[in-house]
Every structure is written in structure tokens, then in C-alpha cells.
Amino acid sequence: FFFFFFFQAEDGIRDAQESRGLGDVYKRQVIKRPMDLGTIKTKLTTCEYGSCKEFVDDVELVFDNCVAYNEEDSDYGMLAIRLKEEFRKQCQLYSLDYYMLK
């Protein structure tokens, strides 16, 4: 599930950002700790994660950044909230929910 999600979603998010003409300057002002699915995919394929918690934190950071950047009531924000909920369900299914405790 996780690999399919990252490979498919990465291109869609990049296309949406480009179509809106969003510049890097604005993104840096809103998002203090950037993370994207492409970076997560790279870290997964090169075994850069030292723990499951690091992986879970990065994925949740992507969703949290999306909501912060696009606002909660936007289409992208609402989608990020739903995807985060689904991600948490999948984590529970694969016993990764322990790492979601903060």
C-alpha cells in the first residue's frame, strides 16, 4: 500500500503545485519543515530511515504541511486530512500505530 501510494501521489501533487503557479518563496514562508513524497520514496528505496517512527513522522509531516499550506477547508487540505486518516488506519493494520503517539 505505502509504495503504491507514494509513487502515484508524488506526480499529482507536483502537477497541482505547478498549475497554481506557486513559488518557492511563499512555500518557505508557510512551511518551516518541508517534506515531500519524493523525498520519502528516496529515503525508503535507499534505506535511510533508521526507524519506523522516522518514516511515520515524515509521512504525517507531508499531510500536515499540505493542510498548513492550502488551508484546512480547501480541496487539497480536506484531501490531506482524509489521506492522513487513511494512513493512520493502515498503520494500525500493520501495527505501526505505536509510532504515531506524540
C-alpha positions as CSV (number, residue, x, y, z in Angstrom):
1,F,0.0,0.0,0.0
2,F,2.6,2.5,1.1
3,F,4.8,2.2,-2.0
4,F,1.9,2.4,-4.4
5,F,0.6,5.5,-2.7
6,F,4.0,7.3,-2.8
7,F,4.7,6.5,-6.4
8,Q,1.3,7.6,-7.6
9,A,0.7,10.6,-5.4
10,E,4.1,12.3,-6.0
11,D,3.3,13.3,-9.6
12,G,-0.2,14.5,-8.8
13,I,1.0,16.9,-6.0
14,R,3.8,18.3,-8.2
15,D,1.3,18.9,-11.1
16,A,-1.1,20.7,-8.7
17,Q,1.5,23.0,-7.4
18,E,2.8,23.9,-10.8
19,S,-0.7,24.5,-12.2
20,R,-1.3,27.0,-9.4
21,G,1.9,28.9,-10.1
22,L,3.1,28.7,-6.6
23,G,6.6,30.0,-6.0
24,D,9.2,28.6,-3.6
25,V,9.4,31.9,-1.7
26,Y,5.8,31.7,-0.5
27,K,6.2,28.0,0.3
28,R,9.3,28.7,2.6
29,Q,7.3,31.3,4.5
30,V,4.4,29.0,5.3
31,I,6.2,25.6,5.6
32,K,9.0,25.6,8.2
33,R,9.9,21.9,7.9
34,P,9.3,20.9,4.2
35,M,8.8,17.2,3.3
36,D,7.5,15.7,0.2
37,L,6.6,12.2,-1.1
38,G,9.6,12.1,-3.5
39,T,12.0,12.5,-0.6
40,I,10.2,9.8,1.4
41,K,10.3,7.5,-1.6
42,T,14.1,8.1,-2.0
43,K,14.6,7.5,1.7
44,L,12.6,4.3,1.5
45,T,14.5,2.9,-1.5
46,T,17.9,3.9,-0.1
47,C,17.1,2.6,3.4
48,E,17.8,6.0,5.0
49,Y,15.1,5.6,7.7
50,G,16.6,4.5,11.0
51,S,13.2,3.6,12.5
52,C,9.6,3.3,11.6
53,K,8.9,6.4,13.7
54,E,11.0,8.5,11.3
55,F,9.0,7.2,8.4
56,V,5.7,7.8,10.1
57,D,6.7,11.3,11.2
58,D,7.8,12.2,7.7
59,V,4.5,11.0,6.1
60,E,2.4,12.8,8.7
61,L,4.5,15.9,8.1
62,V,3.6,15.8,4.4
63,F,-0.1,15.8,5.3
64,D,0.3,18.5,8.0
65,N,2.3,20.7,5.6
66,C,-0.4,20.3,3.0
67,V,-3.1,21.5,5.4
68,A,-1.0,24.4,6.6
69,Y,-0.1,25.5,3.1
70,N,-3.5,25.0,1.4
71,E,-5.7,25.7,4.5
72,E,-8.0,23.1,6.1
73,D,-11.1,24.0,4.2
74,S,-9.6,23.8,0.7
75,D,-9.9,20.8,-1.6
76,Y,-6.2,20.0,-1.0
77,G,-6.5,20.5,2.7
78,M,-9.5,18.3,3.0
79,L,-7.9,15.6,0.9
80,A,-4.7,15.7,3.1
81,I,-6.9,15.3,6.2
82,R,-8.6,12.2,4.7
83,L,-5.3,10.8,3.5
84,K,-3.8,11.2,6.9
85,E,-6.7,9.4,8.4
86,E,-6.3,6.5,5.9
87,F,-2.6,6.4,6.6
88,R,-3.3,6.1,10.3
89,K,-5.7,3.2,9.6
90,Q,-3.1,1.5,7.5
91,C,-0.5,2.0,10.3
92,Q,-2.9,0.3,12.7
93,L,-3.4,-2.5,10.3
94,Y,0.3,-3.1,10.0
95,S,0.9,-2.4,13.8
96,L,2.8,0.8,13.2
97,D,0.3,2.8,15.2
98,Y,2.7,2.7,18.2
99,Y,4.9,5.2,16.3
100,M,2.1,7.7,15.9
101,L,2.0,8.5,19.6
102,K,3.3,12.0,20.2
